Every structure is written in C-alpha cells, then in structure tokens.
Amino acid sequence: MQLNFAGREITIKLVYYGPALSGKTTNLKALHELTADESHGRLMTLETRDDRTLFFDMLPLVFRAGDRPRQPGDRSYTPVDPTMGMSLRIKVFTVPGQVLHGATRRLVLQGADGVAFVADSQLTETEHNAASFLDLRANLKELNVSVKDMPIVIQFNKRDLPQIRSDEELKTLAQQGREPVFRAAALSGEGVVETFFGLLNLTWSKLEAEHQLSRIIGIQPHEFVPVAARKMGIKRDVSAILASCLGGNLDFREPKP
Amino acid sequence: MTPQAEPTSLDIDATLRLEELIDREALVELCDSFFTLFGIPVRVLSKDGTLLADSAREHELCGYINTFASGRAACGATVGAVKIADPDEAGELVHPCFSGLQYRIVAIDYDARRIGRFILGPYLPADVTDAPSSLLELDPRIEPPTAKSLLMKVPRARPDTVQRVARHLKAALDLILFSGHKTLLTSQMHLLSVRESFRELTEKNARVQEAYDRLRELDRLKSNFLATVSHELRTPLTSIIGYSEMLAEGIAGPLNDEQKEFVGTIREKGEQLLHLIQSLLDMSKLESGTMSVRRERLRIEDVLGEVQKTLTPSARKKGVTLRIDCAPGLPDLRADPERLRQVFINLGDNAIKFTPSGGTVTYRVASVTQGDSAQTDVGFALLSPVRSHLEVRVLDTGIGIPPAEREKVFDPFYQVDSSSTREYGGTGLGLSIVKRLVESHDGTIRVEENVPRGAMFVVTLPVARAEAGDAH
C-alpha cells in the first residue's frame, strides 16, 4: 500500500499469481470487462519477445469516498469536495507464469497487499499448482514477507473443463485450509468478480486493522467493499458475492475457529 | 516517473509527468498539423504551466491591437489569464477575449490524474458579426472598420466544431501517453528484471566461489595428509624389505628352502607395497603441484631405449614382443627424462599386462603439427611452428578398452572392471599418474582403439623450440 497524503491518494496493489496458463490474464480481462468503464483505466499488457508471456496487466480502479460515477450526458454532475476523503486506487497485476521469469515475478510481487492465487482445476495440473505456490512462498520470503502475513485467496479456475478436481473435494479442502477458496471459469467470466471481491475483502480487513484506512478515506469500515462494488458497477449484493466462497476465512483479523 | 537514479522496485503508482512521456518536438509537429487542419492554434502546457508546444501564429488582428499600449496591456492580461485558467473537474473551460475571440482550455488527464492542459484558440465564435465594444473602447484610435475586417479574417469556429477538435486532440494525446507509459513501464520492468537476475546470479556465484574455495582447501589438506602418511609408511617398510633381504642372503644364518620362499614372499609383497606408496606420494605431489619437473633437452629415442631395457624381461616372461618404431629425424623434447621414463614404463607395463601371450606391444613415434585441423586452418603459417608436437603411440593387442571407459581410466583408483584387479593386479593409480605427468609437460594423453584389437594410448608432447637456449 502506498499512502500519499499530499495527493490525497491511497494505492492498493493486488497481484494475481499462479502457474503458467492457469488463467491469470483471463481473470483480469474478465474483470475489466465486468466492471464499469468509468471505474477503470485501460488494461495494459506488456509482452516479452517469446509470445505467451505476459509481464503484467494493470487495472487502476479509482474512486472517492462519497463519490458517484458520472453518467454520460449527466449535466448535473458535480464532483465531491476534494478536501473530503481521499481517492483510492486499486492496481491489479498478474505475474508471468513461466518458470523462467522468476525475477520479474518477484518484482511484480514487491509491495503487494494481497494475492489471488489462480490454480488450474485440472487433475493433471495439481503439481504445477503446488510448485507455483511454493514459488510464491519462496519469492515472498526473498522479499522478507511471511506467507502467513499476506492476504491470499485461492481460485480454482477452469471449472468448465473435464477431468477436474470435484466440487466436493474442493469444499473439503477449502474448509480445512485458511485461505478463502473460489471456483471460476474465467473465460466466461464466472467466479471472477467473486474472487476479486473475496481478495479485496480479505486485503481490506488486514489494511483496516493495521492502518484504519476507513477513517482516512472517511467511510465506515464495513461499507468499503459494498461501496467499491457499487463504484465498479457491480449490481449484485456483495454479501451474496462473498457467500460463494467455499471455505477459509474472509476476514484476515479473525483466526479460524 | 519521479527522477530516481537507481530505482530498485517497480514504482506502481508513480505520478506521471506529461513532459516525460512525450517528445516535445513531435508534440509541436502534432499541434502544427492540427493548426493546419482546423486553423485553430494549439498550445500544450504541462501541469505546472510550462509551455510544451505552441502552434500559434499571431493573427493580424492581434498584431493590430498590439500597436496600441492599452491593447498590449489588455492582450497580455488575457493571455496570462488563459495560461493559468484551470479547467477543474469539468475538464473544459471557455475563456473569452476582449476582442471578441475565444479560447477553449481542455484538461489532459491520464490514469485519472491531471497532468496538463491544452489551449485551443484564439478563434472567432460563429455568432460574432462585429467588433465588440470591449475592443473598440480600448483606444480611441482603433478604427471600427479596420477592427471588423481584421476580426473577420480570424478563422471562425462553431462550438461543436471546437469541441470535436478538442476531443480529437485529446484522443491523440491519450494514445501517445498510453504508448509512452507502456514503453516506460516495459523498459523499467526489463531493467529491473535484468538487475534482479544479476543480483541473483552474483549471490549464487559468491556461494559457488565459497564452496569451491572450501573444496580446494580440503583438497590441499588431503594431499598434505597423503604425502605425510606415505612418507611415514615408507620408513618402516624400507626396514622390512632390508631385513628380509638380509635374511634371504643368509646373513643371520642359513635358511631352508621353505624359509627362503617365505622370506622371498615378504620381500616381494613389501616391494609391491612400497611401489604403491610411491605412487600415492607421486599422486599427491602432482595434485598439490609440488612435484618438481626438470626441463632438459632430450631425445625421445634415448628415453624409449631405456624403457625397452627395463621392460624386456617382463615382456619375454609373458611371451609378448616389444617393438620400438621411431620415424627418422625426430625433433628434441624439453622434458624431465626420469618422469618421461616413468610415463612410458607405466604405459608399456600396462600394455604387456593386458596383452595375451604371442601379442605385440609397440611404441610408435612421429612428429605432428597439431592434429586439430579446425584450429590450424586459422593462421596456420604463423601458428604451426609453435605448435609442433611429438606423438608417441603405445599400441597393444590386448583386450582393449570400451569407448565409454576411455576417459575414466585416467581417474585415480579407477579400473575398467573390478574383476580385472584380481586377474591383472595393479592399484589403479598408474594411469592417473601418467596423465598428470604428461600434463605437467604441457602434453596430452588419450586412448583410442587399436584396430583390429587392443588399445592405443596416444601421448603428445610439445617439441623443444630452437631458440630455447640450454646446455645441449
């Protein structure tokens, strides 16, 4: 998190991590698609020479406390008093999945406030998922961050493919583990918003506990995620969105019972 | 990007500056092309008001106004106000001029932040038909007909046209900014990745170097230990051999046949042991680099002659023919005769050992100019004289060495298969000593197949150069 009092801005960094081809970029593209145009900037894709590798994608979501989105042609639109609250920017990144880009992964991970781990649901990918998670842990360690202190949600992507780990199995795993687990089929946009808000909720709960961000931007703590959802043009109820979580703990502060 | 000499992490939320993302000269060209296309002057300002590009040409009207002192003052005030006008949240602002002309000030936002603005104008609004009083009242010398005719010469623009031009310019700038930002991030990322990889490699190198140093130290300790132990073992062994010799000679009284045989065995085994210890000592000296190698001019024929003398008895006993085959006119070597003898005795001894009765062991010597043709092609005329070598081939007609084993035979204690130890004896140290001795003479050794059967050891040794002065 970066706090810029002079510019009245808070920046939160969320990183989508996972093995190559697990659908991190697809998640970001879908999120970009599913959120309101005025709430985000262009999706930036930095590619390396060897095609398949995405450096990172950036998705700034900007809003202000008490702000409301400007509708096209809305002449009565008045901006909020700039002395009130602060603007919050959420930057969403993906890391390059290819093993080769270890250094870049670490760079992108640097300063992350939360991590969405995108796993491939196919049974054949089980080992790649585990290896990538260990890589995440090792890279965090290299950055002097304990994996325990990092808000992490796990998404089992590609639920629409055959030969995948079953829902029952995922549920059992999710309820035993501490990270919130979501299911997704990112190509069709399914589960993408759920994972994102699960991560935002978890990350916010940690930042709130550490920095009382709600007070700084001038809203009630429990309001943050619903306000963010509204600003991003999400019509659904946030509690319903978060309820799709299969298990784990969505609040970073409370230890799992 | 904030100017940082050594960014160590990706600045995810750097405040971008317009002047850093665009190329000023190219921006001027863009503004000029807008001016040419629409007749409306364009100025681009950074967030702090620095003028980055200006396509404005003075209208005749403005030139006329500026001939009057009051006109100059009013014009300066307007231009000053336009330059600091802030389009605020709305993003656009229309600023009138006393002359009836207009300016439109448009914000340049990027990544939801204000990074600059551009000014369109002055242009003539579509609804103005005459010089306004604010212009005429400025100075009594201003002639209304002149003012009107000059005013009408200024390009006329409808509000929606200006808005379209503004939107178009904004889109063009946005593309430039996005591309610039993307390139900036890419290069930043590449640079940081390279630096991070370099850091990683440097760390790894340091660890490898450390491990290597430790291993070298251990290796040195091992060699020292071996040298000391070998030396300490030799001393009592010499006594054992000496006393058993004296016993055999009957100095301590006559021995019966059985006793003589036993003492003979003690002596024989003692000498085997001494030989082994000597080999170990040689080995450790070679490894620690403390083996002294003399360099003197010598003829290979002489060395091989002595080798033959030494080996003939064992060859005859085994029923193996020993042959030496030297090409005429061989050049001299600069080498240690003692060590060379050791090399060729060892190779010959091995060859005899593995050659069945009736076979032949041959030493074949020829002068070569570096066998590696790919290398000699380059600068051959210059390099071949300093590269000439003597090649000594030791051929046998024995069991041969399988291709996969040919490199390993030079490893200490290596034997092609452990059963051969029992059948042929030996410690497995001989060839590794040979290799190190050859290498200490700047030579090479390799194994090839001796067609149709047997093995061939090829030793190459550098020839003594003519200018190398010595006692010979």
Interface residues (C-beta under 8 A of the other chain):
Chain A: Q2 N4 G7 E9 T11 K13 G41 R42 M44 L46 F55 F56 M58 P60 V62 T78 P79 S87 R89 K91 F93 H101 G102 A103 T104 R106 L107 V108 Q110 G111
Chain B: S9 L10 I12 D13 T15 E89 D111 A112 F178 H181 K182 L185 T186 M189 L192 S193 V194 E196 S197 E200
